[in-house]
Amino acid sequence: MLNTVLKEQPAELSTSITKNWTEQAIECYTLNGNCAECSIRKAHYSFDCQMPRIVEILKLMNGEPVIKD
């Protein structure tokens, strides 16, 4: 499964971002990949977000994130 997800990644995606849960990855996870509610999307950045794919890799490699209140 992980090999399939990794093969689907664009070549420019750094593998270092898939090693640890970041604040942005946790936000994407808690939003269930709902880009319409994402803080990055609301800031109107001019790039295509890859975070939903990164979240899937993080779940496979590290398990579910620890969410602090």
Residue, then its C-alpha position, 0 to 999 in steps of 0.5 A: m500500500l505504501n509503495t502505491v501511495l508513494k508512486e502516486q506522488p509528484a516527483e517534486l514532493s519531498t519525502s522529508i515532509t512524510k516523516n513526521w506529523t506537522e501542524q498543517a498535516i494534523e489540520c488536514y487530518t482533522l478536516n478529513g482532507n476538506c480543502a474548503e476549510c483548510s487555512i492554506r486554501k483560505a490564504h489563496y496560495s497559488f499551488d496545488c496542495q498535496m497534503p491529503r496525500i501526505v496525510e495518507i503516507l503519514k498514517l501508513m508510516n506513523g499511525e494516527p497523529v496525537i492531537k493536543d487540545 
